[in-house]
Amino acid sequence: MNPADNQGNQLNQELKIKSILSDHLGIAVQDLTPNADLREDLNAEELEIADLLMKLEKELAIRISREDAKRIKTVGDILEYFQD
């Protein structure tokens, strides 16, 4: 695979994830910085985060373990998890 294709796929994946986050949390995409804390900065409650992670699992066809879900604290954590 061409490295440029891989980079393009990662960018598309990041945009898709940010779009889902934006829609689900009602936050502008430009405010979804990697360091933005889901609870503290974006005011997401536990149930919202659980729903969000389930939506991401469905949309991206990736399963998140309960242990991994507990470690997800920021937008960057989500982006990193789904890009690995």
Residue, then its C-alpha position, 0 to 999 in steps of 0.5 A: m500500500n502506498p504510504a500516502d493512501n494510508q495517510g489519507n485513510q487515517l485522515n478520513q477515519e479521523l474526520k468520520i470519528k470527529s463528525i460522529l463526536s460532533d453530532h453526538l455531543g453537539i460540539a463543533v468539530q473545531d472544538l474537538t482537539p486531541n486534548a479535549d477531555l470528554r467529561e471536563d471540557l466537553n461536559a459529557e456524562e457517563l451515559e453519553i460517553a457509553d452511547l457514543l462509544m457504542k455508536l463508534e463501535k457500530e459505525l466503525a465495526i470495531r469492538i471496544s473492551r470494557e477495560d479500554a472504554k474505561r481508559i478513554k478520557t479525551v478526544g485524542d484517546i478515541l482517535e488513537y484507539f480507532q486508528d490503531 
